[in-house]
Amino acid sequence: MFHVVRRVGGGGLWANLALLLCLSLFPFTTAWVDDSRFARTPIVLYGLNFMAAALAYFILQKVIIRTEGPGSALRQALGKDFKGKFSPVVYLIGIIAALKMGTVGIVVAVASYVAVAIMWIVPDRRMARLVNESEHD
């Protein structure tokens, strides 16, 4: 994402720090899920960690786009941003399932978190194309 950004203001720095804070919590929440053998509370907090990171990423995108203006290369690359909008919905489904459905809910939650991870493993061609174009300019 930062390959296509031309300038970053203070808001972008703060938004990036918030994202990094959320990401830094993953080793703790992952270890807790493992140590508890997939107990409900750690699974829910793991989902909340994912949700917080997704929200921080969304805010970072919006701050960068606002800083760069309506002709932002990032805005053009994101387009409708299906992955970015769909991920929090799936995380929320997983969190609610873990809270309401007992053991089956924990399986649904873990499957939801894994599904989003698999979705993000597939590279976004729009962003890659824009990065390639900006490197040739």
N, CA, C and O atoms as a GROMACS GRO file, in nm:
protein
  548
    1MET      N    1   0.082  -0.118   0.000
    1MET     CA    2   0.000   0.000   0.000
    1MET      C    3   0.087   0.126   0.000
    1MET      O    4   0.057   0.222  -0.071
    2PHE      N    5   0.193   0.125   0.078
    2PHE     CA    6   0.276   0.245   0.088
    2PHE      C    7   0.361   0.269  -0.037
    2PHE      O    8   0.422   0.375  -0.050
    3HIS      N    9   0.366   0.172  -0.128
    3HIS     CA   10   0.438   0.193  -0.253
    3HIS      C   11   0.368   0.296  -0.342
    3HIS      O   12   0.432   0.362  -0.423
    4VAL      N   13   0.238   0.310  -0.325
    4VAL     CA   14   0.163   0.402  -0.410
    4VAL      C   15   0.133   0.535  -0.342
    4VAL      O   16   0.070   0.623  -0.401
    5VAL      N   17   0.177   0.552  -0.218
    5VAL     CA   18   0.150   0.674  -0.143
    5VAL      C   19   0.258   0.777  -0.173
    5VAL      O   20   0.377   0.747  -0.168
    6ARG      N   21   0.215   0.898  -0.203
    6ARG     CA   22   0.309   1.007  -0.235
    6ARG      C   23   0.348   1.087  -0.112
    6ARG      O   24   0.462   1.134  -0.102
    7ARG      N   25   0.254   1.103  -0.017
    7ARG     CA   26   0.286   1.179   0.105
    7ARG      C   27   0.203   1.125   0.221
    7ARG      O   28   0.093   1.073   0.203
    8VAL      N   29   0.260   1.140   0.339
    8VAL     CA   30   0.194   1.092   0.460
    8VAL      C   31   0.196   1.205   0.562
    8VAL      O   32   0.299   1.267   0.586
    9GLY      N   33   0.081   1.231   0.620
    9GLY     CA   34   0.071   1.333   0.724
    9GLY      C   35   0.071   1.269   0.862
    9GLY      O   36   0.089   1.148   0.876
   10GLY      N   37   0.050   1.351   0.963
   10GLY     CA   38   0.046   1.302   1.100
   10GLY      C   39  -0.063   1.200   1.124
   10GLY      O   40  -0.043   1.103   1.197
   11GLY      N   41  -0.179   1.222   1.063
   11GLY     CA   42  -0.289   1.126   1.077
   11GLY      C   43  -0.252   0.989   1.024
   11GLY      O   44  -0.290   0.887   1.082
   12GLY      N   45  -0.180   0.987   0.914
   12GLY     CA   46  -0.135   0.860   0.857
   12GLY      C   47  -0.038   0.788   0.948
   12GLY      O   48  -0.042   0.665   0.961
   13LEU      N   49   0.049   0.865   1.011
   13LEU     CA   50   0.143   0.804   1.106
   13LEU      C   51   0.070   0.743   1.225
   13LEU      O   52   0.102   0.632   1.268
   14TRP      N   53  -0.028   0.816   1.280
   14TRP     CA   54  -0.106   0.765   1.393
   14TRP      C   55  -0.188   0.642   1.354
   14TRP      O   56  -0.198   0.546   1.429
   15ALA      N   57  -0.248   0.648   1.236
   15ALA     CA   58  -0.328   0.534   1.190
   15ALA      C   59  -0.238   0.412   1.169
   15ALA      O   60  -0.278   0.300   1.201
   16ASN      N   61  -0.119   0.433   1.117
   16ASN     CA   62  -0.025   0.322   1.098
   16ASN      C   63   0.019   0.265   1.233
   16ASN      O   64   0.031   0.144   1.248
   17LEU      N   65   0.042   0.352   1.331
   17LEU     CA   66   0.078   0.303   1.466
   17LEU      C   67  -0.036   0.221   1.527
   17LEU      O   68  -0.011   0.120   1.593
   18ALA      N   69  -0.160   0.264   1.505
   18ALA     CA   70  -0.274   0.186   1.556
   18ALA      C   71  -0.279   0.049   1.492
   18ALA      O   72  -0.305  -0.051   1.559
   19LEU      N   73  -0.253   0.043   1.361
   19LEU     CA   74  -0.250  -0.086   1.292
   19LEU      C   75  -0.137  -0.173   1.347
   19LEU      O   76  -0.157  -0.292   1.374
   20LEU      N   77  -0.020  -0.114   1.364
   20LEU     CA   78   0.093  -0.192   1.418
   20LEU      C   79   0.065  -0.242   1.560
   20LEU      O   80   0.105  -0.353   1.595
   21LEU      N   81  -0.005  -0.161   1.642
   21LEU     CA   82  -0.041  -0.206   1.776
   21LEU      C   83  -0.132  -0.329   1.768
   21LEU      O   84  -0.110  -0.427   1.839
   22CYS      N   85  -0.232  -0.322   1.681
   22CYS     CA   86  -0.324  -0.436   1.666
   22CYS      C   87  -0.248  -0.560   1.619
   22CYS      O   88  -0.271  -0.670   1.669
   23LEU      N   89  -0.158  -0.542   1.524
   23LEU     CA   90  -0.081  -0.656   1.473
   23LEU      C   91   0.013  -0.713   1.578
   23LEU      O   92   0.039  -0.833   1.580
   24SER      N   93   0.064  -0.626   1.666
   24SER     CA   94   0.156  -0.674   1.769
   24SER      C   95   0.087  -0.760   1.874
   24SER      O   96   0.154  -0.831   1.949
   25LEU      N   97  -0.044  -0.757   1.880
   25LEU     CA   98  -0.118  -0.838   1.977
   25LEU      C   99  -0.140  -0.982   1.929
   25LEU      O  100  -0.178  -1.068   2.008
   26PHE      N  101  -0.118  -1.007   1.800
   26PHE     CA  102  -0.144  -1.141   1.747
   26PHE      C  103  -0.061  -1.252   1.812
   26PHE      O  104  -0.116  -1.359   1.836
   27PRO      N  105   0.067  -1.233   1.840
   27PRO     CA  106   0.140  -1.342   1.908
   27PRO      C  107   0.077  -1.379   2.043
   27PRO      O  108   0.069  -1.497   2.077
   28PHE      N  109   0.032  -1.280   2.117
   28PHE     CA  110  -0.032  -1.306   2.246
   28PHE      C  111  -0.164  -1.381   2.228
   28PHE      O  112  -0.187  -1.484   2.292
   29THR      N  113  -0.252  -1.330   2.141
   29THR     CA  114  -0.382  -1.394   2.125
   29THR      C  115  -0.369  -1.533   2.062
   29THR      O  116  -0.444  -1.624   2.098
   30THR      N  117  -0.275  -1.549   1.970
   30THR     CA  118  -0.253  -1.680   1.909
   30THR      C  119  -0.204  -1.781   2.013
   30THR      O  120  -0.253  -1.894   2.018
   31ALA      N  121  -0.109  -1.740   2.094
   31ALA     CA  122  -0.056  -1.830   2.198
   31ALA      C  123  -0.166  -1.865   2.299
   31ALA      O  124  -0.173  -1.979   2.346
   32TRP      N  125  -0.251  -1.768   2.332
   32TRP     CA  126  -0.358  -1.793   2.429
   32TRP      C  127  -0.458  -1.894   2.372
   32TRP      O  128  -0.504  -1.982   2.444
   33VAL      N  129  -0.492  -1.880   2.245
   33VAL     CA  130  -0.583  -1.976   2.181
   33VAL      C  131  -0.521  -2.115   2.186
   33VAL      O  132  -0.590  -2.213   2.217
   34ASP      N  133  -0.394  -2.124   2.157
   34ASP     CA  134  -0.325  -2.254   2.158
   34ASP      C  135  -0.317  -2.312   2.299
   34ASP      O  136  -0.347  -2.430   2.320
   35ASP      N  137  -0.276  -2.230   2.394
   35ASP     CA  138  -0.262  -2.277   2.533
   35ASP      C  139  -0.395  -2.320   2.593
   35ASP      O  140  -0.400  -2.411   2.675
   36SER      N  141  -0.502  -2.254   2.554
   36SER     CA  142  -0.634  -2.286   2.612
   36SER      C  143  -0.705  -2.398   2.536
   36SER      O  144  -0.816  -2.437   2.573
   37ARG      N  145  -0.640  -2.448   2.432
   37ARG     CA  146  -0.700  -2.553   2.350
   37ARG      C  147  -0.835  -2.510   2.292
   37ARG      O  148  -0.934  -2.583   2.299
   38PHE      N  149  -0.835  -2.389   2.236
   38PHE     CA  150  -0.950  -2.334   2.166
   38PHE      C  151  -1.071  -2.309   2.257
   38PHE      O  152  -1.184  -2.341   2.222
   39ALA      N  153  -1.044  -2.253   2.373
   39ALA     CA  154  -1.153  -2.214   2.463
   39ALA      C  155  -1.226  -2.093   2.406
   39ALA      O  156  -1.173  -2.019   2.323
   40ARG      N  157  -1.349  -2.074   2.451
   40ARG     CA  158  -1.434  -1.970   2.395
   40ARG      C  159  -1.376  -1.829   2.410
   40ARG      O  160  -1.367  -1.757   2.310
   41THR      N  161  -1.335  -1.789   2.529
   41THR     CA  162  -1.287  -1.652   2.551
   41THR      C  163  -1.167  -1.618   2.464
   41THR      O  164  -1.168  -1.512   2.400
   42PRO      N  165  -1.063  -1.701   2.458
   42PRO     CA  166  -0.952  -1.668   2.369
   42PRO      C  167  -0.991  -1.662   2.221
   42PRO      O  168  -0.938  -1.580   2.146
   43ILE      N  169  -1.083  -1.748   2.179
   43ILE     CA  170  -1.129  -1.747   2.040
   43ILE      C  171  -1.202  -1.616   2.009
   43ILE      O  172  -1.182  -1.557   1.903
   44VAL      N  173  -1.284  -1.571   2.101
   44VAL     CA  174  -1.356  -1.444   2.082
   44VAL      C  175  -1.257  -1.328   2.078
   44VAL      O  176  -1.266  -1.241   1.991
   45LEU      N  177  -1.162  -1.326   2.170
   45LEU     CA  178  -1.063  -1.217   2.171
   45LEU      C  179  -0.973  -1.222   2.048
   45LEU      O  180  -0.930  -1.118   1.999
   46TYR      N  181  -0.945  -1.341   2.000
   46TYR     CA  182  -0.869  -1.356   1.875
   46TYR      C  183  -0.947  -1.291   1.760
   46TYR      O  184  -0.889  -1.219   1.679
   47GLY      N  185  -1.076  -1.316   1.754
   47GLY     CA  186  -1.160  -1.253   1.652
   47GLY      C  187  -1.167  -1.103   1.669
   47GLY      O  188  -1.165  -1.029   1.570
   48LEU      N  189  -1.175  -1.057   1.793
   48LEU     CA  190  -1.175  -0.912   1.818
   48LEU      C  191  -1.042  -0.850   1.777
   48LEU      O  192  -1.039  -0.736   1.730
   49ASN      N  193  -0.933  -0.924   1.794
   49ASN     CA  194  -0.802  -0.876   1.749
   49ASN      C  195  -0.801  -0.861   1.598
   49ASN      O  196  -0.752  -0.762   1.544
   50PHE      N  197  -0.856  -0.961   1.528
   50PHE     CA  198  -0.868  -0.952   1.382
   50PHE      C  199  -0.955  -0.833   1.342
   50PHE      O  200  -0.921  -0.759   1.250
   51MET      N  201  -1.066  -0.816   1.412
   51MET     CA  202  -1.158  -0.707   1.382
   51MET      C  203  -1.090  -0.571   1.404
   51MET      O  204  -1.106  -0.479   1.322
   52ALA      N  205  -1.016  -0.558   1.513
   52ALA     CA  206  -0.945  -0.433   1.541
   52ALA      C  207  -0.841  -0.404   1.434
   52ALA      O  208  -0.826  -0.289   1.391
   53ALA      N  209  -0.768  -0.506   1.391
   53ALA     CA  210  -0.667  -0.487   1.286
   53ALA      C  211  -0.734  -0.447   1.154
   53ALA      O  212  -0.683  -0.361   1.082
   54ALA      N  213  -0.846  -0.509   1.123
   54ALA     CA  214  -0.918  -0.474   1.000
   54ALA      C  215  -0.968  -0.330   1.006
   54ALA      O  216  -0.959  -0.257   0.907
   55LEU      N  217  -1.019  -0.289   1.121
   55LEU     CA  218  -1.066  -0.152   1.138
   55LEU      C  219  -0.950  -0.053   1.127
   55LEU      O  220  -0.963   0.051   1.063
   56ALA      N  221  -0.838  -0.084   1.189
   56ALA     CA  222  -0.720   0.003   1.183
   56ALA      C  223  -0.669   0.014   1.039
   56ALA      O  224  -0.629   0.122   0.997
   57TYR      N  225  -0.671  -0.095   0.965
   57TYR     CA  226  -0.629  -0.093   0.825
   57TYR      C  227  -0.722  -0.006   0.742
   57TYR      O  228  -0.677   0.072   0.658
   58PHE      N  229  -0.852  -0.019   0.766
   58PHE     CA  230  -0.952   0.061   0.696
   58PHE      C  231  -0.931   0.210   0.725
   58PHE      O  232  -0.935   0.292   0.634
   59ILE      N  233  -0.909   0.243   0.851
   59ILE     CA  234  -0.885   0.383   0.889
   59ILE      C  235  -0.758   0.435   0.823
   59ILE      O  236  -0.756   0.548   0.774
   60LEU      N  237  -0.654   0.354   0.821
   60LEU     CA  238  -0.529   0.395   0.756
   60LEU      C  239  -0.553   0.426   0.608
   60LEU      O  240  -0.505   0.527   0.557
   61GLN      N  241  -0.627   0.340   0.540
   61GLN     CA  242  -0.659   0.365   0.399
   61GLN      C  243  -0.733   0.497   0.383
   61GLN      O  244  -0.699   0.577   0.296
   62LYS      N  245  -0.834   0.520   0.465
   62LYS     CA  246  -0.915   0.641   0.454
   62LYS      C  247  -0.832   0.766   0.482
   62LYS      O  248  -0.848   0.867   0.413
   63VAL      N  249  -0.744   0.761   0.580
   63VAL     CA  250  -0.660   0.876   0.612
   63VAL      C  251  -0.566   0.907   0.497
   63VAL      O  252  -0.546   1.023   0.461
   64ILE      N  253  -0.507   0.804   0.438
   64ILE     CA  254  -0.416   0.824   0.324
   64ILE      C  255  -0.492   0.884   0.206
   64ILE      O  256  -0.444   0.977   0.142
   65ILE      N  257  -0.608   0.831   0.177
   65ILE     CA  258  -0.688   0.881   0.065
   65ILE      C  259  -0.729   1.026   0.089
   65ILE      O  260  -0.725   1.107  -0.003
   66ARG      N  261  -0.768   1.059   0.212
   66ARG     CA  262  -0.806   1.196   0.244
   66ARG      C  263  -0.686   1.290   0.229
   66ARG      O  264  -0.700   1.402   0.180
   67THR      N  265  -0.568   1.244   0.272
   67THR     CA  266  -0.447   1.326   0.262
   67THR      C  267  -0.408   1.350   0.117
   67THR      O  268  -0.366   1.461   0.081
   68GLU      N  269  -0.423   1.249   0.033
   68GLU     CA  270  -0.381   1.262  -0.108
   68GLU      C  271  -0.489   1.321  -0.198
   68GLU      O  272  -0.459   1.361  -0.311
   69GLY      N  273  -0.610   1.327  -0.151
   69GLY     CA  274  -0.717   1.388  -0.230
   69GLY      C  275  -0.793   1.287  -0.315
   69GLY      O  276  -0.761   1.168  -0.316
   70PRO      N  277  -0.895   1.336  -0.385
   70PRO     CA  278  -0.983   1.246  -0.460
   70PRO      C  279  -0.915   1.172  -0.574
   70PRO      O  280  -0.964   1.068  -0.618
   71GLY      N  281  -0.803   1.223  -0.624
   71GLY     CA  282  -0.731   1.154  -0.732
   71GLY      C  283  -0.628   1.056  -0.680
   71GLY      O  284  -0.537   1.018  -0.754
   72SER      N  285  -0.641   1.016  -0.557
   72SER     CA  286  -0.544   0.927  -0.493
   72SER      C  287  -0.526   0.797  -0.570
   72SER      O  288  -0.624   0.733  -0.610
   73ALA      N  289  -0.400   0.759  -0.590
   73ALA     CA  290  -0.371   0.632  -0.657
   73ALA      C  291  -0.423   0.515  -0.574
   73ALA      O  292  -0.468   0.414  -0.629
   74LEU      N  293  -0.417   0.528  -0.443
   74LEU     CA  294  -0.467   0.422  -0.356
   74LEU      C  295  -0.617   0.404  -0.374
   74LEU      O  296  -0.666   0.292  -0.381
   75ARG      N  297  -0.690   0.514  -0.382
   75ARG     CA  298  -0.835   0.504  -0.403
   75ARG      C  299  -0.866   0.432  -0.534
   75ARG      O  300  -0.957   0.349  -0.539
   76GLN      N  301  -0.792   0.464  -0.638
   76GLN     CA  302  -0.814   0.399  -0.766
   76GLN      C  303  -0.781   0.250  -0.758
   76GLN      O  304  -0.852   0.168  -0.816
   77ALA      N  305  -0.674   0.216  -0.687
   77ALA     CA  306  -0.634   0.076  -0.676
   77ALA      C  307  -0.734  -0.005  -0.594
   77ALA      O  308  -0.760  -0.122  -0.625
   78LEU      N  309  -0.789   0.055  -0.491
   78LEU     CA  310  -0.882  -0.018  -0.404
   78LEU      C  311  -1.014  -0.048  -0.474
   78LEU      O  312  -1.073  -0.154  -0.451
   79GLY      N  313  -1.059   0.042  -0.557
   79GLY     CA  314  -1.187   0.020  -0.624
   79GLY      C  315  -1.297   0.000  -0.522
   79GLY      O  316  -1.315   0.083  -0.433
   80LYS      N  317  -1.372  -0.108  -0.536
   80LYS     CA  318  -1.481  -0.137  -0.443
   80LYS      C  319  -1.432  -0.203  -0.315
   80LYS      O  320  -1.507  -0.211  -0.217
   81ASP      N  321  -1.309  -0.250  -0.313
   81ASP     CA  322  -1.245  -0.309  -0.195
   81ASP      C  323  -1.330  -0.419  -0.131
   81ASP      O  324  -1.363  -0.412  -0.013
   82PHE      N  325  -1.364  -0.519  -0.211
   82PHE     CA  326  -1.446  -0.630  -0.162
   82PHE      C  327  -1.383  -0.697  -0.040
   82PHE      O  328  -1.450  -0.720   0.060
   83LYS      N  329  -1.254  -0.728  -0.048
   83LYS     CA  330  -1.188  -0.797   0.063
   83LYS      C  331  -1.194  -0.715   0.191
   83LYS      O  332  -1.224  -0.768   0.298
   84GLY      N  333  -1.167  -0.586   0.179
   84GLY     CA  334  -1.166  -0.500   0.296
   84GLY      C  335  -1.302  -0.485   0.362
   84GLY      O  336  -1.310  -0.470   0.484
   85LYS      N  337  -1.407  -0.489   0.284
   85LYS     CA  338  -1.542  -0.477   0.338
   85LYS      C  339  -1.598  -0.610   0.386
   85LYS      O  340  -1.677  -0.616   0.481
   86PHE      N  341  -1.558  -0.717   0.320
   86PHE     CA  342  -1.611  -0.849   0.352
   86PHE      C  343  -1.545  -0.910   0.476
   86PHE      O  344  -1.611  -0.980   0.553
   87SER      N  345  -1.418  -0.883   0.496
   87SER     CA  346  -1.344  -0.942   0.608
   87SER      C  347  -1.406  -0.914   0.745
   87SER      O  348  -1.426  -1.008   0.821
   88PRO      N  349  -1.437  -0.787   0.779
   88PRO     CA  350  -1.496  -0.763   0.912
   88PRO      C  351  -1.629  -0.834   0.931
   88PRO      O  352  -1.663  -0.873   1.042
   89VAL      N  353  -1.706  -0.851   0.824
   89VAL     CA  354  -1.834  -0.921   0.833
   89VAL      C  355  -1.809  -1.067   0.873
   89VAL      O  356  -1.878  -1.120   0.960
   90VAL      N  357  -1.711  -1.130   0.809
   90VAL     CA  358  -1.680  -1.270   0.840
   90VAL      C  359  -1.624  -1.282   0.982
   90VAL      O  360  -1.656  -1.376   1.054
   91TYR      N  361  -1.539  -1.186   1.022
   91TYR     CA  362  -1.489  -1.188   1.160
   91TYR      C  363  -1.604  -1.177   1.259
   91TYR      O  364  -1.607  -1.248   1.359
   92LEU      N  365  -1.698  -1.088   1.231
   92LEU     CA  366  -1.813  -1.071   1.320
   92LEU      C  367  -1.896  -1.198   1.328
   92LEU      O  368  -1.943  -1.234   1.436
   93ILE      N  369  -1.914  -1.265   1.217
   93ILE     CA  370  -1.986  -1.393   1.217
   93ILE      C  371  -1.914  -1.493   1.307
   93ILE      O  372  -1.977  -1.563   1.386
   94GLY      N  373  -1.782  -1.499   1.295
   94GLY     CA  374  -1.704  -1.590   1.379
   94GLY      C  375  -1.714  -1.556   1.527
   94GLY      O  376  -1.729  -1.645   1.611
   95ILE      N  377  -1.707  -1.428   1.560
   95ILE     CA  378  -1.716  -1.385   1.700
   95ILE      C  379  -1.852  -1.421   1.758
   95ILE      O  380  -1.862  -1.477   1.867
   96ILE      N  381  -1.958  -1.388   1.684
   96ILE     CA  382  -2.094  -1.418   1.732
   96ILE      C  383  -2.114  -1.568   1.744
   96ILE      O  384  -2.175  -1.615   1.840
   97ALA      N  385  -2.065  -1.644   1.647
   97ALA     CA  386  -2.080  -1.790   1.653
   97ALA      C  387  -2.010  -1.845   1.777
   97ALA      O  388  -2.066  -1.931   1.845
   98ALA      N  389  -1.890  -1.798   1.806
   98ALA     CA  390  -1.817  -1.847   1.924
   98ALA      C  391  -1.891  -1.812   2.052
   98ALA      O  392  -1.888  -1.889   2.148
   99LEU      N  393  -1.957  -1.698   2.055
   99LEU     CA  394  -2.030  -1.657   2.175
   99LEU      C  395  -2.161  -1.730   2.194
   99LEU      O  396  -2.202  -1.757   2.308
  100LYS      N  397  -2.229  -1.764   2.085
  100LYS     CA  398  -2.366  -1.814   2.094
  100LYS      C  399  -2.386  -1.962   2.068
  100LYS      O  400  -2.488  -2.018   2.110
  101MET      N  401  -2.291  -2.029   2.000
  101MET     CA  402  -2.319  -2.162   1.950
  101MET      C  403  -2.242  -2.274   2.020
  101MET      O  404  -2.245  -2.388   1.972
  102GLY      N  405  -2.173  -2.247   2.128
  102GLY     CA  406  -2.101  -2.352   2.197
  102GLY      C  407  -1.984  -2.406   2.117
  102GLY      O  408  -1.913  -2.329   2.051
  103THR      N  409  -1.963  -2.537   2.123
  103THR     CA  410  -1.849  -2.600   2.056
  103THR      C  411  -1.856  -2.584   1.904
  103THR      O  412  -1.754  -2.560   1.840
  104VAL      N  413  -1.973  -2.597   1.848
  104VAL     CA  414  -1.990  -2.579   1.704
  104VAL      C  415  -1.953  -2.436   1.666
  104VAL      O  416  -1.893  -2.413   1.560
  105GLY      N  417  -1.987  -2.341   1.750
  105GLY     CA  418  -1.955  -2.200   1.725
  105GLY      C  419  -1.806  -2.175   1.720
  105GLY      O  420  -1.759  -2.091   1.643
  106ILE      N  421  -1.732  -2.246   1.802
  106ILE     CA  422  -1.586  -2.231   1.801
  106ILE      C  423  -1.530  -2.281   1.668
  106ILE      O  424  -1.440  -2.220   1.611
  107VAL      N  425  -1.584  -2.392   1.620
  107VAL     CA  426  -1.541  -2.444   1.489
  107VAL      C  427  -1.577  -2.345   1.379
  107VAL      O  428  -1.496  -2.320   1.289
  108VAL      N  429  -1.696  -2.288   1.385
  108VAL     CA  430  -1.739  -2.189   1.286
  108VAL      C  431  -1.648  -2.066   1.293
  108VAL      O  432  -1.608  -2.013   1.190
  109ALA      N  433  -1.613  -2.022   1.414
  109ALA     CA  434  -1.527  -1.905   1.432
  109ALA      C  435  -1.389  -1.930   1.370
  109ALA      O  436  -1.339  -1.847   1.294
  110VAL      N  437  -1.330  -2.042   1.403
  110VAL     CA  438  -1.196  -2.073   1.350
  110VAL      C  439  -1.203  -2.085   1.197
  110VAL      O  440  -1.114  -2.037   1.127
  111ALA      N  441  -1.307  -2.149   1.146
  111ALA     CA  442  -1.323  -2.161   1.001
  111ALA      C  443  -1.339  -2.023   0.937
  111ALA      O  444  -1.286  -1.999   0.828
  112SER      N  445  -1.410  -1.933   1.003
  112SER     CA  446  -1.426  -1.796   0.952
  112SER      C  447  -1.292  -1.724   0.945
  112SER      O  448  -1.260  -1.660   0.845
  113TYR      N  449  -1.214  -1.735   1.052
  113TYR     CA  450  -1.084  -1.666   1.056
  113TYR      C  451  -0.990  -1.723   0.949
  113TYR      O  452  -0.916  -1.648   0.885
  114VAL      N  453  -0.993  -1.854   0.932
  114VAL     CA  454  -0.908  -1.918   0.830
  114VAL      C  455  -0.954  -1.878   0.690
  114VAL      O  456  -0.871  -1.855   0.601
  115ALA      N  457  -1.085  -1.870   0.669
  115ALA     CA  458  -1.137  -1.830   0.537
  115ALA      C  459  -1.090  -1.691   0.498
  115ALA      O  460  -1.052  -1.669   0.382
  116VAL      N  461  -1.091  -1.598   0.592
  116VAL     CA  462  -1.045  -1.464   0.561
  116VAL      C  463  -0.895  -1.465   0.531
  116VAL      O  464  -0.850  -1.397   0.439
  117ALA      N  465  -0.819  -1.541   0.608
  117ALA     CA  466  -0.675  -1.550   0.583
  117ALA      C  467  -0.647  -1.604   0.443
  117ALA      O  468  -0.560  -1.552   0.373
  118ILE      N  469  -0.720  -1.706   0.403
  118ILE     CA  470  -0.702  -1.762   0.269
  118ILE      C  471  -0.740  -1.660   0.163
  118ILE      O  472  -0.673  -1.649   0.060
  119MET      N  473  -0.845  -1.584   0.188
  119MET     CA  474  -0.887  -1.481   0.093
  119MET      C  475  -0.777  -1.376   0.074
  119MET      O  476  -0.756  -1.328  -0.037
  120TRP      N  477  -0.708  -1.340   0.181
  120TRP     CA  478  -0.604  -1.237   0.172
  120TRP      C  479  -0.472  -1.291   0.119
  120TRP      O  480  -0.386  -1.212   0.078
  121ILE      N  481  -0.453  -1.423   0.118
  121ILE     CA  482  -0.330  -1.480   0.062
  121ILE      C  483  -0.325  -1.456  -0.088
  121ILE      O  484  -0.217  -1.436  -0.145
  122VAL      N  485  -0.439  -1.459  -0.152
  122VAL     CA  486  -0.446  -1.435  -0.296
  122VAL      C  487  -0.410  -1.288  -0.321
  122VAL      O  488  -0.476  -1.198  -0.269
  123PRO      N  489  -0.306  -1.263  -0.399
  123PRO     CA  490  -0.262  -1.124  -0.421
  123PRO      C  491  -0.368  -1.040  -0.492
  123PRO      O  492  -0.443  -1.090  -0.576
  124ASP      N  493  -0.372  -0.914  -0.458
  124ASP     CA  494  -0.464  -0.821  -0.522
  124ASP      C  495  -0.397  -0.766  -0.647
  124ASP      O  496  -0.301  -0.689  -0.638
  125ARG      N  497  -0.445  -0.805  -0.761
  125ARG     CA  498  -0.382  -0.768  -0.887
  125ARG      C  499  -0.388  -0.618  -0.914
  125ARG      O  500  -0.298  -0.562  -0.976
  126ARG      N  501  -0.495  -0.554  -0.868
  126ARG     CA  502  -0.506  -0.410  -0.891
  126ARG      C  503  -0.393  -0.334  -0.822
  126ARG      O  504  -0.333  -0.245  -0.881
  127MET      N  505  -0.364  -0.370  -0.698
  127MET     CA  506  -0.258  -0.303  -0.624
  127MET      C  507  -0.123  -0.337  -0.685
  127MET      O  508  -0.037  -0.249  -0.698
  128ALA      N  509  -0.102  -0.462  -0.722
  128ALA     CA  510   0.025  -0.502  -0.783
  128ALA      C  511   0.047  -0.428  -0.915
  128ALA      O  512   0.159  -0.385  -0.943
  129ARG      N  513  -0.057  -0.413  -0.995
  129ARG     CA  514  -0.046  -0.341  -1.122
  129ARG      C  515  -0.011  -0.195  -1.098
  129ARG      O  516   0.072  -0.138  -1.170
  130LEU      N  517  -0.073  -0.133  -0.998
  130LEU     CA  518  -0.045   0.006  -0.969
  130LEU      C  519   0.097   0.025  -0.918
  130LEU      O  520   0.163   0.124  -0.952
  131VAL      N  521   0.145  -0.068  -0.836
  131VAL     CA  522   0.283  -0.061  -0.787
  131VAL      C  523   0.380  -0.072  -0.903
  131VAL      O  524   0.478   0.003  -0.910
  132ASN      N  525   0.355  -0.165  -0.995
  132ASN     CA  526   0.440  -0.180  -1.113
  132ASN      C  527   0.442  -0.054  -1.198
  132ASN      O  528   0.547  -0.013  -1.247
  133GLU      N  529   0.326   0.007  -1.215
  133GLU     CA  530   0.318   0.131  -1.294
  133GLU      C  531   0.394   0.244  -1.226
  133GLU      O  532   0.462   0.321  -1.294
  134SER      N  533   0.383   0.255  -1.093
  134SER     CA  534   0.450   0.364  -1.022
  134SER      C  535   0.601   0.344  -1.020
  134SER      O  536   0.675   0.443  -1.015
  135GLU      N  537   0.649   0.221  -1.025
  135GLU     CA  538   0.792   0.196  -1.029
  135GLU      C  539   0.851   0.232  -1.165
  135GLU      O  540   0.970   0.264  -1.174
  136HIS      N  541   0.770   0.228  -1.270
  136HIS     CA  542   0.818   0.259  -1.405
  136HIS      C  543   0.809   0.408  -1.437
  136HIS      O  544   0.859   0.453  -1.540
  137ASP      N  545   0.744   0.484  -1.350
  137ASP     CA  546   0.731   0.630  -1.374
  137ASP      C  547   0.856   0.704  -1.337
  137ASP      O  548   0.862   0.826  -1.351
   0.00000   0.00000   0.00000
